[in-house]
Amino acid sequence: MKITSVDVVQVEVPAYDPPFVWRKGLSGSEPAVTGAWLVLKTDTGIVGLSFTGRGAILQDAVERRLRAELLGQDPLAREYLWNRLWESDRMERYPVALMSVIDIALWDIGAKAAGMPLHQLLGSFRSEIPAYASTVTYSSIEEYLDVADQCLELGFTAIKLHAWGDPRQDAKLSLALREHVGPDVPLMYDGSAGFDLLDATYVGKALAEADYLWYEEPMREFSVTAYKRLAERVDVPLMVCEVAEGAHMATADFIASGCAGAVRAGPGLRGGITGAMRTAHLADSFLLRAEIHGGGLAARHLCLAISNTTYYEALVDSNPVRRPAEVDASGNVTATTTPGIGWESEWALNGVPAALLEMGAVNFH
């Protein structure tokens, strides 16, 4: 099998209405943007698809470098092509999400060639997985508590906070939510890299007191040493490597430092399907969980295939709360049966993936 064409099909992604935020100072839902499909055609007629909300960046990279790199290659040689992308990245410095777009399209071809949904090609571990409600940032503690009640009524069994990025207020919210829902509901907190070490320590002590399952990305992931120091000062498990560059290679250093209570993997920011699987297997070697970042079709397949992941991340972006379409009344996400990733159904939806519409174009939390 050979790749015969590499095309970029740009589409307009409408602005999210109503807009939402993650935390003070961090972008949330975006205005209208130009997204793009990557379309890889082969000499067997199989077409691989992938999507990015950064259409102009993908178009530029394909025109300058990636089309020549991919044309004539065997799309099933994913390991070879993944390594070729990293070689090219040394000078190009691609956004990690752009490299992931290529890898995801290659896996789409591979699963279609095998006649299997992607999770089955990867080696299915489960047929369904519970989803946790991953909040946007709301206006007050009272609103968060109301949203939490709605999430539990909709079938969610766990909740993750994205709060304001104010250490005192975030700590109060974390304690109030635990008191409100009781001791048996798993709770998580995502700092969206909003703190320095001192403030991260303050919030972490509150999360430990409230028995949170994990404390995610409290600081920028530039300094492994800062995370090591934080892990020494707080008793809540740290969820690390959500956006650290280098896929599994960066994750290895965080694990070696001893700071990782669990690690992030995912299709978008961690090197595509290949990077996510490498990260998951690395974490499994240390008996650590590799939780998948973000929702959508590719993430859904990974959640069903990876043994050491425990939840699917479902965005809760409104009040009143709307349950995402892929989450059932029991709060679970189930397996798909369509060969490949299933992008064709998203393509039919005006060319824009439903997950992007639900996330407000691009998910950067």
BELVEN-V787216 format. One line per field, one symbol per residue. ss: DSSP state (2 for helix, 1 for strand, 0 for the rest). psi: psi as a letter, one per 30 degrees, with the letter a starting at -180 (. if undefined). burial: + if it has 24 or more other ideal C-beta (glycine too) atoms within 12 Angstrom, else -. Layout:
# BELVEN-V787216
ss=???
psi=???
burial=???
This chain:
# BELVEN-V787216
ss=00111111111110000000000000000000111111111100001111110022222222222222220000000222222222222222000222222222222222222200122222000001111111100000222222222222200001111100002222222222222220000111110000002222222222222000011100000002222222222000011100000022222222222000011110000002222222222222200001110000222222222000000111110000000000000001110000010022222000000222222000000
psi=kkkfkjlkjklkjlkkjlllldlkfkkcklakljakkkjjklfffkkkllkkgieeeeeeeeeeeeeeeekfljffheeeeeeeeeeefeeehkkeeeeeeeeeeeeeeeeeefhlleeeefikflflkkkljjlaklfleeeeeeeeeeeefffkflkkkjbfgjeeeeeeeeeeeeeeflffkkklkjfhhflaeeeeeeeeeeeeeghkeljkhflkhejeeeeeeeffflgkkkjlhegklgbfeeeeeeeffgfjellkllfeghgaeeeeeeeeeeeefghlkjkkklaleeeeeeeffkehkflkjkkjgljlkkkkefkafgglklllfkkafgfeeeefiggkkeeeeffhdkjg.
burial=+-++-++++++-+--+---++++--+++++--++++++++++---++++++++++-+++-++--+++-++--++++-+--++-+++--+----++++++++++++++++++++--+++++++-+++--++++++++++--+-+++-++-+++-+-++++++++++-+-++++++++++-++---+++++++++++-+-++++++++++-++++++++++++--+-++--++-++-+++++++++++++-++++++-+-++++++++++++++++++++++++++---++++++++++++++++++++++++++++++++-+-++-++---++++++--+++++--++---+++++++++++++++
